[in-house]
Amino acid sequence: MSIAGGYYKAVEAAAEHGCDCVQLFTKNNNQWRAKPMTEEDGRRFQQALRRLGIRAPLAHASYLINLATPEQTLWRKSIEAMIVELQRAEVLGIPYVVVHPGSYTTADESFGRKRIAQALDQVIQATSGLKACVALETTAGQGSNLGWRLEHLAWIRRHVQQPQRVVFCLDTCHLLAAGYPMAPQDAYEQTMRQVDRLLGRRQVKAIHLNDSKGSLGSRIDRHENIGLGHIGLEGFRLLLNDPRWQKVPMYLETPKGTDPVTGLSWDRRNLAVLRALVGKRRVPAGVRRKFFPQQ
């Protein structure tokens, strides 16, 4: 949700759309510079959370950050920016900052993994007094981006000096695009067994719920509204009814706008579809009729 008008506005927008939790950028995600944050910003943000019953606030780091880059100036700038991201999250009382691991560009995968671990060591050391942690996100694997294999993320966490400050965020679109199927049941189970074996499900602190415009293994990072992409309703039904993830907050990163079928905002429509799948052994026919009349 947007922070235009104040950080607490993102909480109000989440409540208005019927959300239980909220994710936000603490600054313009396409700029290095950030407006200074005050204790009053944090106080009003926390007040809004309590007043509206919104839980598990999550921050997403700037897209400019690249902790894997071989370019020294950009690497240093990315480290400094990530330190600022954690400091800002701390002011707001946000426990985790999601960041894409990075892209090795002209180097290679091995260099990129080591570079990320080295960068995280510096970030964690510089923020040793903070509670806010880094949440490495699974990626789709476009170009030279790391994190599309679960092994990448597992390796990075193993090689940082303080792994307790590094956790994980799953993204359903990215998992599918990276080659991890979300349905049917047996394929979904295989994917989640790999998540548990390589990352450890207790280290997964957030899940992004996005359908995928790209097909399985396409390595295309393009989010789609729930049920309109290659994951489909069954993949989300399996995830939402999986007891392993019932205590992990899940966040929409789907396109904004209005659904022409229902007239609802896409956020409201996506939430309604997802909630209609909870507790069901199969996708209800009524969900298909109401939200997908042309399918």
C-alpha positions as CSV (number, residue, x, y, z in Angstrom):
1,M,0.0,0.0,0.0
2,S,1.1,3.6,-0.7
3,I,2.6,5.7,2.0
4,A,1.5,9.0,0.3
5,G,0.4,11.4,3.0
6,G,2.1,9.5,5.8
7,Y,3.2,5.9,6.7
8,Y,0.0,5.4,8.7
9,K,-2.0,5.9,5.4
10,A,-0.8,2.6,4.2
11,V,-2.3,1.0,7.3
12,E,-5.6,2.8,6.7
13,A,-5.6,1.7,3.0
14,A,-5.0,-1.9,4.0
15,A,-8.0,-1.8,6.5
16,E,-10.2,-0.1,3.9
17,H,-9.6,-2.9,1.4
18,G,-10.2,-5.6,4.0
19,C,-6.6,-6.7,4.6
20,D,-5.3,-8.3,7.8
21,C,-1.7,-7.3,7.2
22,V,0.2,-4.7,5.2
23,Q,3.4,-4.3,3.2
24,L,4.9,-1.0,2.2
25,F,8.0,0.8,0.9
26,T,9.4,3.1,3.6
27,K,10.6,5.4,0.8
28,N,10.4,5.9,-2.9
29,N,11.4,2.5,-4.2
30,N,13.1,3.9,-7.3
31,Q,15.2,6.6,-5.6
32,W,18.3,6.4,-3.5
33,R,17.5,9.4,-1.3
34,A,14.9,9.2,1.4
35,K,13.0,11.8,3.4
36,P,14.1,11.7,7.0
37,M,11.9,9.7,9.3
38,T,10.8,10.8,12.7
39,E,9.7,9.1,16.0
40,E,6.3,10.7,15.3
41,D,6.1,8.8,12.1
42,G,6.7,5.6,14.0
43,R,4.2,6.5,16.7
44,R,1.4,7.3,14.3
45,F,2.1,4.1,12.3
46,Q,1.9,1.9,15.3
47,Q,-1.2,3.7,16.5
48,A,-2.9,3.0,13.2
49,L,-2.0,-0.7,13.4
50,R,-3.5,-1.0,16.8
51,R,-6.6,1.1,16.0
52,L,-7.4,-0.8,12.9
53,G,-6.3,-4.3,13.9
54,I,-3.7,-4.7,11.1
55,R,-0.9,-7.1,12.0
56,A,2.4,-8.2,10.7
57,P,3.6,-5.0,8.9
58,L,6.3,-5.8,6.3
59,A,8.7,-3.5,4.5
60,H,10.1,-4.0,1.0
61,A,13.5,-2.6,0.1
62,S,14.2,-0.4,-2.9
63,Y,14.5,-2.1,-6.2
64,L,17.7,-0.1,-6.8
65,I,19.6,-2.2,-4.3
66,N,21.9,-4.9,-5.8
67,L,24.0,-6.7,-3.2
68,A,25.5,-9.1,-5.8
69,T,26.9,-6.5,-8.2
70,P,30.6,-6.6,-9.2
71,E,30.5,-2.8,-9.6
72,Q,32.2,-1.5,-6.5
73,T,30.4,1.9,-6.3
74,L,27.0,0.4,-6.7
75,W,27.8,-2.4,-4.2
76,R,28.8,0.1,-1.5
77,K,25.8,2.3,-2.3
78,S,23.5,-0.8,-2.0
79,I,25.0,-1.8,1.4
80,E,24.5,1.8,2.7
81,A,20.9,1.8,1.3
82,M,20.1,-1.5,2.9
83,I,21.4,-0.2,6.3
84,V,19.0,2.7,5.9
85,E,16.1,0.4,5.0
86,L,16.6,-1.6,8.3
87,Q,16.9,1.7,10.3
88,R,13.7,3.0,8.8
89,A,11.9,-0.3,9.5
90,E,13.1,-0.1,13.1
91,V,11.5,3.3,13.6
92,L,8.2,2.0,12.3
93,G,8.4,-1.2,14.4
94,I,8.5,-3.4,11.3
95,P,10.4,-6.7,12.0
96,Y,11.4,-7.7,8.4
97,V,12.6,-5.9,5.3
98,V,12.2,-8.0,2.1
99,V,14.9,-7.6,-0.5
100,H,15.7,-9.3,-3.8
101,P,19.1,-11.0,-3.4
102,G,20.7,-9.3,-6.3
103,S,22.1,-9.7,-9.9
104,Y,25.7,-10.7,-10.6
105,T,25.6,-9.0,-14.1
106,T,29.0,-9.4,-15.7
107,A,30.4,-11.8,-13.1
108,D,29.1,-15.3,-12.3
109,E,26.8,-17.0,-9.9
110,S,29.5,-18.0,-7.5
111,F,30.8,-14.5,-7.3
112,G,27.3,-13.1,-6.8
113,R,26.5,-15.5,-3.9
114,K,29.7,-14.6,-2.1
115,R,29.1,-10.9,-2.8
116,I,25.6,-11.0,-1.2
117,A,26.9,-12.8,1.9
118,Q,29.7,-10.3,2.3
119,A,27.3,-7.4,1.9
120,L,24.8,-8.8,4.4
121,D,27.7,-9.2,6.9
122,Q,28.4,-5.5,6.6
123,V,24.7,-4.5,6.8
124,I,24.1,-6.7,9.9
125,Q,27.2,-5.5,11.7
126,A,26.2,-1.9,11.0
127,T,22.7,-2.5,12.5
128,S,23.7,-4.7,15.4
129,G,21.5,-2.9,17.8
130,L,18.3,-3.2,15.7
131,K,15.6,-5.9,15.9
132,A,14.7,-5.5,12.2
133,C,16.0,-8.5,10.0
134,V,16.7,-9.0,6.3
135,A,14.1,-11.2,4.5
136,L,15.7,-12.6,1.3
137,E,13.0,-13.1,-1.4
138,T,12.7,-15.9,-3.9
139,T,13.0,-14.6,-7.4
140,A,11.8,-15.6,-10.9
141,G,15.4,-15.7,-12.2
142,Q,15.3,-13.2,-15.0
143,G,18.7,-12.4,-16.4
144,S,21.5,-12.9,-13.9
145,N,19.2,-12.5,-10.8
146,L,20.1,-14.8,-7.9
147,G,17.5,-16.4,-5.6
148,W,15.5,-18.3,-8.2
149,R,17.0,-21.5,-6.9
150,L,16.2,-22.2,-3.3
151,E,19.8,-23.4,-3.0
152,H,21.0,-19.9,-3.7
153,L,19.2,-18.5,-0.7
154,A,20.2,-21.5,1.6
155,W,23.9,-21.0,0.6
156,I,23.7,-17.2,1.4
157,R,22.2,-17.7,4.8
158,R,24.7,-20.5,5.7
159,H,27.6,-18.1,4.8
160,V,26.6,-15.0,6.7
161,Q,28.2,-14.5,10.1
162,Q,24.9,-13.9,11.9
163,P,22.3,-16.1,10.2
164,Q,19.7,-15.3,12.9
165,R,19.3,-11.8,11.2
166,V,18.5,-13.4,7.8
167,V,15.1,-15.0,7.0
168,F,13.1,-15.7,3.9
169,C,10.1,-14.5,1.9
170,L,8.4,-16.8,-0.6
171,D,6.7,-15.4,-3.7
172,T,4.3,-17.6,-5.5
173,C,4.7,-16.0,-8.9
174,H,8.5,-16.3,-8.6
175,L,8.4,-19.9,-7.4
176,L,6.4,-21.0,-10.4
177,A,8.4,-19.0,-12.9
178,A,11.6,-20.4,-11.4
179,G,10.3,-23.9,-12.0
180,Y,8.7,-24.9,-8.7
181,P,5.1,-26.1,-9.5
182,M,2.2,-25.1,-7.1
183,A,-0.3,-27.7,-8.3
184,P,-1.5,-30.4,-8.5
185,Q,-1.2,-31.9,-5.0
186,D,1.8,-34.1,-5.5
187,A,3.8,-31.4,-7.4
188,Y,2.9,-28.9,-4.7
189,E,4.1,-31.2,-2.0
190,Q,7.4,-31.8,-3.8
191,T,7.9,-28.0,-3.9
192,M,7.1,-27.5,-0.3
193,R,9.4,-30.3,0.8
194,Q,12.2,-28.6,-1.0
195,V,11.4,-25.3,0.7
196,D,11.4,-27.1,4.1
197,R,14.6,-29.0,3.4
198,L,16.6,-26.1,1.9
199,L,15.3,-23.0,3.7
200,G,13.5,-24.5,6.7
201,R,9.9,-23.5,7.0
202,R,10.4,-21.8,10.4
203,Q,12.7,-19.4,8.6
204,V,10.0,-18.4,6.1
205,K,8.4,-15.3,7.7
206,A,6.3,-13.9,4.8
207,I,4.7,-15.1,1.6
208,H,3.7,-12.9,-1.4
209,L,0.5,-14.2,-3.1
210,N,0.7,-13.4,-6.8
211,D,-0.4,-15.4,-9.8
212,S,2.0,-15.5,-12.7
213,K,1.8,-14.3,-16.3
214,G,4.8,-16.5,-17.1
215,S,4.5,-20.2,-17.3
216,L,6.2,-22.8,-15.1
217,G,10.0,-22.4,-15.5
218,S,9.7,-19.4,-17.8
219,R,11.9,-17.2,-15.4
220,I,9.6,-14.3,-16.3
221,D,8.8,-12.0,-13.4
222,R,5.3,-10.7,-14.2
223,H,2.6,-10.8,-11.5
224,E,-1.0,-11.5,-12.3
225,N,-4.3,-11.3,-10.4
226,I,-5.3,-14.4,-8.5
227,G,-6.6,-17.2,-10.7
228,L,-5.9,-15.4,-13.9
229,G,-2.3,-16.7,-14.4
230,H,-0.4,-20.0,-14.6
231,I,-0.7,-20.9,-10.9
232,G,-4.5,-21.0,-11.0
233,L,-6.9,-21.4,-8.2
234,E,-5.9,-24.9,-7.2
235,G,-2.3,-23.8,-6.4
236,F,-3.6,-21.1,-4.1
237,R,-6.1,-23.5,-2.5
238,L,-3.3,-25.9,-1.6
239,L,-1.2,-23.2,-0.1
240,L,-3.9,-21.5,1.9
241,N,-5.0,-24.9,3.4
242,D,-1.5,-26.1,4.2
243,P,-1.1,-26.2,8.0
244,R,2.6,-25.5,7.6
245,W,1.9,-21.9,6.6
246,Q,-1.2,-21.0,8.7
247,K,0.8,-18.7,11.0
248,V,2.8,-17.1,8.2
249,P,1.4,-13.7,7.0
250,M,0.7,-13.5,3.3
251,Y,0.7,-10.3,1.2
252,L,-0.8,-9.4,-2.2
253,E,1.5,-7.8,-4.7
254,T,-1.0,-8.1,-7.6
255,P,-1.8,-5.3,-10.1
256,K,-3.9,-2.4,-8.9
257,G,-7.1,-1.1,-10.6
258,T,-10.6,-2.4,-10.9
259,D,-11.9,-5.8,-11.9
260,P,-14.3,-5.3,-14.8
261,V,-16.2,-8.5,-13.9
262,T,-17.1,-7.6,-10.3
263,G,-16.5,-3.9,-10.2
264,L,-14.4,-4.4,-7.1
265,S,-10.8,-3.1,-6.7
266,W,-8.4,-5.9,-7.7
267,D,-7.2,-6.0,-4.1
268,R,-10.7,-6.6,-2.7
269,R,-11.5,-9.1,-5.5
270,N,-8.2,-11.0,-5.0
271,L,-8.8,-11.2,-1.2
272,A,-12.4,-12.4,-1.8
273,V,-11.2,-15.2,-4.1
274,L,-8.4,-16.3,-1.7
275,R,-10.7,-16.3,1.3
276,A,-13.3,-18.4,-0.6
277,L,-10.6,-21.1,-1.0
278,V,-9.9,-21.4,2.7
279,G,-11.2,-24.6,4.3
280,K,-12.2,-26.1,1.0
281,R,-11.2,-29.6,-0.3
282,R,-11.6,-28.4,-3.9
283,V,-12.1,-25.1,-5.7
284,P,-15.8,-24.2,-5.2
285,A,-17.9,-24.0,-8.4
286,G,-19.4,-20.7,-7.1
287,V,-16.0,-19.1,-7.0
288,R,-15.5,-19.9,-10.7
289,R,-19.0,-18.7,-11.6
290,K,-18.7,-15.4,-9.7
291,F,-15.2,-14.4,-10.5
292,F,-14.3,-16.2,-13.7
293,P,-17.5,-16.3,-15.8
294,Q,-15.6,-16.3,-19.1
295,Q,-13.4,-19.3,-18.2
